[in-house]
Amino acid sequence: FDLWTAGLIRLIGLLKDEDPKYALVAHRWNELQQASLSSRDTKKLLHTLNFYPKKSVLKQKLHEISRNGVITYPDFLKLIRSLSVRSEVKKSLFGRFSDENGFMSVESFYRFLQKEQKDMLMTIDMAKELTTQFILPENRLPGVFRLTALEFNEYLLQSMNSPFDPQRATVYMDMTKPLSHYYISCSHNTYLEGNQLKGKSSIEQYIKVLKTGCRCVELDCWDGEDGFPVIYHGHTLTTKIKCKDVFEAIRDYAFEASPFPLILSLEMHLSEPQQQVFYQLIKEIIGFLLPQKMPSKDAVALPSPEELKMKILLKGPSTLIPELSALIYLRGSPFKSFPLCQVEWAPYNMCSFSEERIDQFDATTLNQHNFKYLTRLYPKGTRIDSSNYMPDTGWNSGCQLVALNYQTLDKPVLFELGKFRENGGGGYIL
């Protein structure tokens, strides 16, 4: 206990001066309540931060920084920084401005700032001052101003170098349009940390996704052996978690990153007795967050994100027990044809398609349909490795809810996260 307490005190001290972009790293470490980690536990922690280095690379880096096979928080921070250096940055960009010993002198850094960053107001003295901000403590030498590849990478990751317009980091779009007029950040099989067949299901994954500002999460609900509903990928070896625990996490984190409405996409495989339990859980845990007024069948359009602020919207099928059905805000409905939708559907009706079906529709017709109704796309069933499709095809057809496997930090997910940084990171883009 004394060792852990001492480590925690040390960690708190480090956090006071820590770069904000490493706040999640510190938070994850602190959750473990340990002063140090083994190599195996270090690898697990890296995975929770979406770092999946090759086995040989990780082994080499751990050997370089570990102290008798034990990783402390400063060691782990150094590891994260090292793994964050992209090979093309080190070989191409840093390589062009560094010397044979692997250092970028202040003179070379000055040339980089003028030639690559086009900072014509930069002076050599200003460049010298800038280098001092990124030299790590262990590399500081009196009168020596130079950067390693890792330190240069730290400079590149600063907000001053971001291509993102800071004026768009706050809500600047009109949020009073109907819900169907917005792209909405959306997660597929949110509970899974890994693949679709044997992956672990966790409450933490819901929390992690909600903290990105994602505004649509999925719950695959099945009968639990003890009479209480569970969530998992049915008919697979994925682990199970309690619906009760998921609702509690959603209650606590639904609006931490965004005040705009959160959609719970319910895949219901529950017997009537467990639907009753499910209904009671909703009423007891998140009932106060549900809208008091349901959309009208005769309404011209859905309400706006502004009207539905701080509300949870349930999306589900019509074939449910009456009391549970009465809570469903968005009705998952079978798609027959676009003309029939115009005749038979109310604004709260919506459909879901696999990514493969998007090419079967005329993009213009689908866009017109999506002006009034919500459409959700999801990954095809053969993506058992939890890979993703590029979301722009769905967006270009007006599909508002393009669901991705957030646990896989691949190009499509990065594309999604980048898109939804706009408008305050609230998960809605007009």
N, C-alpha and C positions, 0 to 999 in steps of 0.2 A: 504493500500500500504506500509506504513512504517513497519508494522508487517512482511509482506512478504519479504521486502528488508532486514530486520534484519535477518530473517531466512535464506535467500539466502547467506548473508555474512557469517553466522555461518556455513552453509553447505560447502561453498567454503573452509573455514578454515579446516573443517573436512576432505575434500577430499585430501588436501595436504599430509596428513599422512595416508590416507586410504589404506588398503590392495587392490592390483589390482583386486583380484577376486570379490570384491564388487563394482567394477566400474559400472557395469550394474545396480545394485541396486541404486546407487547414481544418475545415468543418468535418470532412470525411475522416481525417486522422484523429481528431478530437473525439469523434463518436466511438472509436475503438477503445478509448480509455487505457492506452498502453504507452509506456515511455519509449518502446522500441519494438521492431517487428522482425520476424524471421524472413528469409528470402521468399518462402512460400506465401506468407501473409502479405508481403509487399506486392507480389504478383496479383493477389486477389484484390488488394486495394487499388492497384493500377486499373484493373478491369472496371471497377465502380466509377472510375474517372474517364472511361472510354479510351484507355491506353492499352493497346494489344501489340507490344513489340515482339519481334521474332525471338525465339528462345535463345538463340546464340547471342543476339544483341543485348538482351536483358542480362544474360549471364556475364557478359564482358563488362557492362556498365556497373553491375552490382559488385563485381570484383574490384573495380576501380575506386568505388566510393565506400564500400562496406568496412565496418570495423569488426573484425573477427566474425563476419557473417551476420552481424546485427545492424539493423537500419534504424537510425534515429530520425526525428522529424527534419533537422537540417539536411541529413543525408537524403531523405526522401524528396525534399524540395529541390535539391541539386539534381536528383535523378529525373524529376519531372521536367526541369529546365533543359536538361540534356536531351531527353526524348522529344522535346518540343522543337528542336532544331531540325528543320527540313533539309534533306540531303541536297536539294537543288540550291538552297540558300547557301549552304556551307561550301559546295563545290563551285558553283557558278558566281554568285554575287560576292560572297566573302572571299572566295578564292582569287578573284580579280584584283582585290584591294589589299590583300594580306601578304606578308613576307614568307620566306621559306620556313620560318620557325612557327608559323601559325598565329601570328599576331597582326592586327590592323593598327598601324601607328596613327597618331593623331593627325599627321599630315595626310595619310591615305584616307582617313575618315573624313577629313575636310574635303578632299577631292570627291569622295562618294557623295557627300551632301550637296555639292555643287553640280556634279555631273548627273547623278541619278535622281536626286530629290529636287533638283532645280531650285535650290535655295541660294539665290544669288546674293542675298543679304548676309549670309553666314560669313563669319570671320574665323581665323585660325584660333583666336582666343575663345570665341564662342564654342567652337568645336571641342576645344580642350575642356571647357567647363561641362559640356555635354557628356564627354567620355567619363568624367568622374561620377556621374549619376548611375552608371551601369557597370563599373568595375566591381567585381565581387570582393568582399573583405579579404579573402585569402590571397587575392591577386594584387593587392595594393602595394606599390613600392614608391618610396619618396621620389618625386620629380619624374615619374614614369607615367605616361599617358598613352595607353594602348588597349585594344579590345581583343578578347578571344572570340571564337565563333559563337559560343554560348552567350557571351555578353552582347555581341552584335545582334544576335537574335532577340534578346530582351529589348533592345532599342527598337527593333522593327515591330515588336508586338505592342508598342505603346499606342495609346489612343490618338496621339498626334499624327501617326502614320496610317490611321484607319481610313479606308475609302468611303466609309459610311458618313453621311451628312448628319452631324449632331443635331441639327434643327428637326430632324425626323425622329429623334429619339423620344419625343413626347407625342401625345395624341394630337394630331393636326387635321385629321380627316373628319368629314361630316358623319357622325354616328347615329343620325336620326332616320336613315333610310331603312327599308324593310330588310330583315335578316338575310333574305336570299340574294341581296345585292353585294354581299361581302364574301371574300375568300376567308375561310376559317381554318386555323391550324388544327390538324387532326391526327390522332395516333391510332394505330392498328394493334389489336391484342396487347393493350397497354401493360398488362400485368407481367408479360414475359421479359426476363433478363437475357435470355439466350435464344436458341433455335425453337422451331415450332413443334418439335417432336419430343424432346427430352429436357427442354429448358426449364429453369427455375422460375416460378411465379413469386412475386413479392409485392408487399405493400410499398416498399421503398421505391419501386419502379414507378408507381403512380405518383408518388411525391416528386420524384425527379422530373417526370414529364410535366406535371403541373407547374413546376418551378420555371420551366422554359416559357410559360405563357400559353401552352397548348390549350385549346378551348373545346376539344372533343376527345374524350377517352372512352375506351371500350371495356365492357364487362361481359364476359361469357359465363352465364350463370347456370349451374347444374345442381341437382339434388345432392345434399351432403348426407353421409351415412348416419350422422347423429340427429338428423332432422333439420339442420340449419344449412341454408344454401352456401355453395362454394363457387369459386371462380377458378377456372383452368381451361386449357385448350382440350375440349372434349375428345374422348377416345384416343388420347395420346398418353405418353409417360411424363408429361409436364406436371409439376407439383401443384398442389391445391392450396388456396388461401380462403379465409372466411369472408363472405360478403360483408358481414358486420364490421370487420377490421378495415375493409376497403372504404366503406361508407364513412367511417370515422376519420380516415386519412383525407378523404375528399372534403368532408366538413371543415377540417382544419387547414387545408392548403388550397382549396378551390380558387380563392381570390387573392392569394398572396402575390402573384405576379401580374394579375389582370383583373379589373373590376367587371369586365364584360361577361355575358352569360356563358356558362359551362354546359356543354351537352354531354350527357351520359348515354352512350350508344349501347343499349341492352340487347344482348343475344340471349334469348330466354329458352331454356331447356328444362324448366322446372315443372314438377307435378303441381296439381292444385293445392295440396296441403303446404308445400314449400313456397308456393306463390303467396300464400297467406302470411307465412313467416317473413318473406321478402318484403311484402307490403308493410308489415309492422315495423321492420327495420328502417325502411325509408321514412315512415312517419315519425319514428322516435329520434332518428339521428340527423336526417337532412330535410325533414318535412318543412321546417321553418324557412328553408331556402328555395322551396318550390314556388312558382308564380301562383298568386291567389286567383287570377283570372285566366282561364284557358282560351285559346284562339277559337274564334267563331267559324263555323262552316261557311257562313255567308261573307266573311271578311274578304276584302280585296287582296290583302297581302299580310304577311307576318309582321308582328311588331319589330321595332328597331333594337339594336344592341343597347342604345341609350335607355330605352324603356325597360329593358330586361336586365339592367345592371344588377350585379350581385345575386343573380338568380340561377338556379340549376334547372335545365330543361331535360326531361326524360324522353329519349327516342326509343320506341319499341313497337312490337307488333300489336295487332288488334285482338288476337286470340289469347286473351288473358282473363283472369277472374275479374268481375265487374269493378271492384274497389281499386284494384291495381290499374286496370285499363283507364280509369277515370283520372289517373295521375299522368298519363302519357301525353306529352305536349306535342311531339313530332311523331307521326304515324309512318312506320316503315310499311310501304305498300307495294304489291306486285306490279311490275311495269308491263303494260300490254302494248300500248302505242301512244305516241305523242297526242294525236287527236283525242283519244279516249281520256287522257289525263286532263286535257282542257275542259272536257265535259263533266267528268266524274269526280275529279279531285278538288279538295279544298286546299288552301295555302299550307296547311300543316301536314299534308301528305308528302312523302318523299320516297325515293328509291335508292338502292345501292347496287353498284355494278363492280364486277371484277375488272382489273386493269385491262384484260384481254378484250372486253366488250366495247371499250371506248372507240375503237377503230370501226365498229360496225354502224356507228351513227354518223349522220351528216352533222358536221361541226356547227353549222349555222342554225340548224333546227334545234340541236341540243342547247345551244346558247340561248335561243329564244325561250325554250322550256325552263331553263335555269333562272331566267329573269324573275319567275314567280315561285318556282319550287326548288327545294334543296336536293342536291344529288351528291351521293357519297361514293367514292372509288376506294377499292381496297386491293392489296397485293394478291396475285393469283396463288392458288393453292400449292403450286409446285415450289414456291419459295420457302422450302422447309428450313433453309439456313438463315431465315429472317433478313434476306436481302431486300432491296427496294427497286422500284421503277422510278424513272424521272417524272416528277410531278407536273412539269410544265404542260404536258399533253392534256392532262385533265383540266388544268387552270385555263388553258387556251380555249377549251370547249365550255367554259363557264361553270365547271364543277366546283362547288364551294368547298366541299369536304374531301380532300385528297389524303386518305389515310396512309401513313407510313410506319414502318417498324422503327421506332425511335431508339431501340436498344442497339441498333447498328448504325454507327456514326459514319455512314458512307456519303458519297457525293450527293445523292438525292436528299438525305436528311440535312446535310450542310446547306444545300440549296434552300430547303424549307426554312431552316432556322434563320438563314440570311434574309429571306423574303419577309419573314414575320418580325424582324427587328424593327421594321418600319412602324410608324404610328404608335410609338411608345411601347412596342413589344407586347401589345395587348391581345394578339392572336386574331385580330380582325383587320382586313385590308379591303378598302372600298375599290 
